[in-house]
Amino acid sequence: ANDPRLIALRMTRQHNMTESFENYFLLNGHSFPYTLRDASIIVDENEDVKLHVANLQRSAVAIHTHGHKTTAVAYDGVEAPAGLQMIRDVFDIAPAQRIDLHLQTKNDGLHSYGAGAWMFHDHVPTGATTDGMEPGGNIALILYKSLADEQGMPKGHTEMLDQVFSKDYYAKKQAVWENNKEFAPLLGDAGLLTPNYVRIIGFGLAVGLLIGLLLIVLRLFKRKSS
C-alpha cells in the first residue's frame, strides 16, 4: 500500500477527480447541528464584529446572513478601499479565497434588523446538507445573548433541536414530525402501513356507481319535467 509506484499509478492513471463529489460540508470543523454549539456567532446589540471567512473546500460557497447585511472590508488579507467595501447579505467565496466581513449589530434597518436567533448558511443548496440530508452542513446562527441559554444554545427551539440531534434523523429512519406530539400519532411514517388495494378499488367503484345513479335520476327528472 505504501509503494510509491502504486500511489503514483492510482493518482495519475486510475483516479478521475471529475467523478468525485463532496457530500459533507463543515463550518469550523463541524456540520449542523453541531455548528450551533461550536460555530455560532454570539453577539449583543450595538456591537462591531469582524468575521474572518476562508473557503477551504473545493467548491464555491455563498455565505448568506439572515437579519443582517455585512460589509466586506478585506479580500485575501488585503484591506479594501472604502469605495470597494460592499454591503451585502450574500457573499460568493471561491475555493481558497478569504474575506473579512464587518458585522454590525446596531438595529438600524440596514446592518441589523434587531435581536434574534438569525441563521447564516451556505446559499448553495448542497452546502446546507449532510450526506444528502437537510438541514446539515454549513448552517449556524448569529445568536443574541438575550436569546441564548447558559450553554450558548438558542432558547425556544427544543423540539427542532431534539430532532436534528438524533442519529436516526440523519440515518433516514425518523419522520420529520416524529417529535411533534400533536401530529405524530395521526401521520405516522410513510411506508409503515400497506395500502389495502381491495378497499381502495371498492371505494372507487362505489363512488362511480353513486355518481352514475345520480346522473340517471337527473335524466329521468328532466324527462318528466319536459
DARA-V187483 format. One record per backbone hydrogen bond with DSSP energy under -0.5 kcal/mol. CO is the residue of the C=O (numbers start at 1). NH is the residue of the N-H. E is the energy in kcal/mol with one decimal. If there is no record, write none. Layout:
# DARA-V187483
co nh e
CO NH E
CO NH E
This chain:
# DARA-V187483
co nh e
3 6 -0.6
3 7 -2.1
4 8 -2.6
5 9 -2.2
6 10 -2.4
7 11 -2.4
8 12 -2.7
9 13 -2.1
9 14 -1.3
10 15 -2.8
15 17 -0.5
16 19 -1.8
17 20 -1.3
23 131 -3.2
27 30 -1.2
30 27 -3.4
31 34 -1.5
33 36 -1.7
34 37 -0.6
34 38 -1.8
35 39 -2.9
35 40 -0.7
40 42 -0.8
41 43 -0.6
41 143 -2.2
43 145 -2.5
44 47 -0.6
47 105 -2.4
49 51 -0.5
49 103 -3.6
50 52 -0.5
51 53 -0.8
51 101 -2.7
52 54 -0.5
53 99 -2.6
54 56 -0.9
55 96 -2.7
61 93 -3.0
62 123 -3.3
63 91 -2.1
64 66 -0.5
64 121 -2.1
67 113 -2.1
70 88 -2.4
71 73 -0.7
71 102 -3.2
73 80 -2.8
74 100 -2.3
75 78 -2.0
77 79 -0.5
78 75 -2.5
81 84 -2.0
82 85 -1.2
84 86 -1.1
86 72 -2.5
86 88 -0.6
88 70 -1.8
89 65 -1.7
91 63 -2.0
93 61 -2.1
94 97 -2.1
97 55 -2.4
98 76 -3.9
99 53 -2.9
99 101 -0.5
100 73 -2.5
100 74 -1.1
101 51 -3.2
101 103 -0.8
102 71 -1.7
102 104 -0.6
103 49 -3.1
105 46 -1.2
106 108 -1.7
111 69 -1.2
112 108 -0.6
112 109 -1.7
116 118 -0.8
116 144 -1.7
118 142 -4.1
119 66 -2.6
120 140 -2.5
121 64 -2.9
123 125 -0.6
124 127 -1.5
124 128 -0.6
125 128 -1.1
126 129 -1.3
127 138 -2.9
128 136 -1.6
130 133 -1.8
133 130 -2.5
137 32 -1.8
137 139 -1.9
138 122 -1.6
140 120 -2.3
141 41 -3.1
141 143 -0.8
142 118 -2.2
142 144 -0.5
143 43 -2.3
144 147 -2.3
145 148 -1.5
147 155 -2.4
149 152 -1.9
153 149 -3.0
154 157 -0.6
157 161 -2.4
158 162 -2.8
159 163 -1.6
160 164 -2.3
161 165 -2.0
163 166 -1.3
166 169 -0.6
166 170 -1.0
167 171 -1.4
168 173 -3.1
168 174 -0.8
169 172 -1.2
175 178 -1.7
177 180 -1.8
179 181 -0.9
180 184 -2.5
183 186 -0.9
183 187 -2.4
184 188 -2.2
189 192 -1.5
192 194 -0.6
195 197 -1.2
196 200 -2.2
197 201 -2.7
198 202 -2.7
199 203 -2.9
200 204 -2.2
201 205 -2.5
202 206 -2.5
203 207 -2.4
204 208 -2.3
205 209 -2.7
206 210 -2.4
207 211 -2.4
208 212 -2.3
209 213 -2.5
210 214 -2.2
211 215 -2.1
212 216 -2.1
213 217 -2.6
214 218 -2.3
215 219 -2.1
216 220 -2.5
217 221 -2.4
218 222 -2.1
219 223 -2.3
220 224 -2.3
221 225 -2.1
222 226 -1.8
